[in-house]
């Protein structure tokens, strides 16, 4: 059997870059997907600033291969489903399999509804929930080929669902909550179809991380963590039993604590600093007393087939 293969979508820089590099260090062949490309052979100094536009899918691939790993850069705009399909097919053509999907692509705009233009709203919906949905749709058939009912892991970069997250960024939260809804719903599909080796999990930082999104002057550097906490959490999710992770929306620090980690000082961007937690210590339980009473469940595919 060859190396397991991980597809990281949104891996040009920041957190996505770190995830791709750490997956490669842990033995995965990594497909580095994103919009930004460059001639990595002409990059100087190398590697470039990991949070800048100089960091591209090509420079990340060079970092991995020069360290002895396997990497394939693939340009993709997730707003176009045909490009998503091509990205997945290039993965299969190169490596013959797919074992892990990490969806890190994202568009961000934090403002009131009034100050969020329609074009900005549409951009976020197309890249965030729609891009994720298309990528999952394109990947699932290849996961399902991994023996029996299928084997694979999907990690989505989206938050737990709770009301405070909506404040001041409703349009952004709508899309991100949609991504978490896909995590919860697809896990139910896996369960009903008895795909016991398939799992999907949403992951979000408990404290802000040094990334392309946290480079502004308003950001206090001592409150940030290194992106390695996020890649460590993803590796822990991938290695955990499916029953422990599928359908869950977890925070990086809290999940690592579940797995027995107690010291997080290694992740402090500024040594000895007090990192500020940005997520609630306790999150709401979305289940209801009637959780298992779905009434008359409808399958639209069967309804349509009966009308043909």
N, C-alpha and C positions, 0 to 999 in steps of 0.2 A: 504494500500500500504506500502511495506517495504521501507527501505532506498534506496536512489539512489546509484548507483554503479559506481565507477570510476576505470578504469584500467590505471595505470601509468607504462609505459614500460621504463626501465632505472631509477629505483628508489632506487638503493642500497645506494647512497651517494650524497653529493653535492646538486645541484638544484633539482634533482629528488626526493631525500629524503624529502626536504623541501616542495615540492609540495604535496607529498603524505600525510605528516603530517598535512598540512594546509587544505587539502580536508577533512581529517578525522575530524579535529576540526570544520569544517563547515557542519558536518552531513552525509558525504558520507561513505559508506563502501568502502574500498580501496583495490584493488588487486595490490600488490607490486611485479613487475616483473623485473627480471634481471638475470645476470649470477652468481653473487657472493653470496654464501651461507655460513652459519656458524652455530654453536651451540650457539644460542643467550643466552641460560641459563647460559653459562660459561663465558659470556662477562664481564670483569671487567677492568677498571671502566665502568659503564653504565649510559647514552649512550656513545658509543665510539666517537672518533673524526669523525664528519660527512663527512669529506673530505678524509678519509683514507680508506685503504683496510679493516680495522676492521669494518667499517660500511657496512652491507650486507642487503639483503632483509629480513633476519630473525631478525636482530637487529632493523630495521625500523618497522617491524610488532610488535615487542615487545614494542617499544616506543609508538605506537598507542594504542595497547590493554591495556597497563598499564595506559594510560591516559583515558581509558574508551571507546575507539573507536573500530571499527571493521576493521580487516585487514587480508588478506590472502596472504602469500608469495608464489610466483610461479617462479620456476627457468625456464629460457628460453634463448636460443641462437637464436636471430632473423635471423641468416643466414640460419636457417633450417625451412622451411615453416611448416613442420609437428609439430615442437615444438611450433610454433606460433599458429597453430590451436588448439593444446592441451591446451595452455595457455588460449585461449578464451573459450574453452569448460569447463575448470576447473572453470572459472569465472561464467559461466552460471550454471554449476552444483551446485556451492556453493550458489549463490545469486539469480539465476533465471532471471537475467536481466543485461543489460549494458546500461549506460546512458552517460558516458563520457570516452573518450580515450585521454590520453596525451602521445605522443610519444617523449621520451627524450633520447632514446638510440642513441649513436653516437660514431664514431671512428674519430680521428683527427690526421692529419700530415700536418704541414705547411712547405712547401719547394718548390723549383722550380720543374718544370716538370722533369728536368734531375736528380734531387736528390730525386725524389719520386719513389721508386722501384715499379715494377708491382704488387708484392704481397701486398704492402701497399695500392696501388690504388684500387685493387680488394677488400680488406678488407673494405675500406671506402664505396665503392659502395654497397657492400652487406649489411652492417649494416645501412647505412644512407638511400639512396632512396629505395633500394630493401627491407630492413627490414620494412620500413614504409609502402610500397605498400602492402606487404604480411599481415601486421597487419591490415591495413584498409580493405583489402579484406575479412579477416576472421571475422572482427567485423561488417561489413555492414549488413549482414542478421539479426543479432540480434538487431541492431538499428532499422531496418525497421519493426521489430515485435512490436515496442513500439507504437502501435495504428496507424491506418490510413496509411499515407504515411511514417510513421516513425518519431522518435524524438530522437535527440542525438547531442552531441557536440564532435568535434575532435579538439585537439590543437596540432600543429606540431612545434617542436623546429627547426626552420629554418629561414633564414634572408630574408629581401626584396632583390629583384634582382637589382643590379647596378654594374657598371664596377669596381669600386675601390676594391670591395670585392675579386676580382680575383687575385690581386697583391700578389705574393709571396706564394700563396696557391691554385693554379689553380685546382689541383686534388680534394682537399677538397671542393672547391667552386662548382665544377661540380656536386657533389653529393648533396650538400646543396641546390643549385638552383633547382635540380631535385625535391627535397622535396617541395620546394615552388611552383614549377610548378604543382605538384599534388594538392596542396591546391587550386590554382587558377582554375584548370581544374575540380576537383571534385565538387567545388561549382557550376560550370556551369551545371554539371549533375544534381545536386540537384534542380536547378532552372528549368531545362527542364522537369524534372520528377515531378515537383510541390511538392517537399518535403520541404515544407515551415518551418518545425520545425527541419530540419537538417542543421548543419553549420560546416564548417571547417575553421580554422584560423591558420596562422603561426605567431609565436611570437619569438622575438629576443631581447637581452638586448641592451639598449641604451648606458649603461656604463658597464664596466666589473664587474662581480659578483664573490664574494668569493665562490669558488667551487673546485672540484677536479682538474679542468683544470687550476687553477690560484694559484698554490702553489709553483711555482718556485722562486728562488732567484731574478730573473730578474723582478718580479712583485712588484710594489710599493703598499703596503697594503692600504695606504691612498687614493688611487684612486679607490678602490673597493667598491661595495655595498653589503649589505646583500642579501641572496637569497629570503628573504621574499618579495622583490619587484616583483620578478618573479611570485611567487605563488599568490600574490595579483592581478597581471595582469591576470593570468589564471582564477581566481575566477570571476573577472570582465567580462572577455570574455564569460564565461559560463552563466553568469546572463544577458548579454546584448541581445537585440532582434537579431534574426538571420540576419535580413537585415543589421544590423550595423557591423557584423563581418565576415560573410561567404565570403570566397574567398579573404580575406585581409591578407597582410603580414605586421604586426605591430610591433612597438617597445614598450617595457614595460612602460617606463616613458611616452612616447607620448600618448599611449592608456589610461593610467590612467589620464592624463591631460584632454583628451577628456571626460572622465567620471566625471570631476569636481575636481580632486585632484590637489592641488597646492603646498603642503609642502612635500618635499621628503627627508628632513634631517633625518627622522627616519630610513632610509635605509643606511645611511653612516656607513661603517664598522668602520671607525675611526671618532669619534665624532668631529664635527667642521671642518672636512677635505673638500677640494675642489675636488669633484669627477670628473674625466676626462671622458667626453663623447667620445665614440669610433665610434659612428655611425653618418652619415650625418644629419644635421638639416632638410634638405629637400631632399626627394627621388624622382626619376623620375616616371612619369606616363607612364605605359607600354601600355596603350590603343592607338589605331590608329584611324584615321578618318573613316576608312572602317571597324570598329570593328564589325558591325552587318552583313557585307556582307561576308558570308562564302563560296560563290560559291555553288557548288553541294556537299553537305555534304554526306559522305559515311559512312554506318554502316557495318563494316566487319562481324558482326554476321549474318546480313541478307544476305550478299553476300555468306557467307559460306553455310547457310541454303538452299539457292536457288540452290546450286551446288550438294547437297546431293540427 
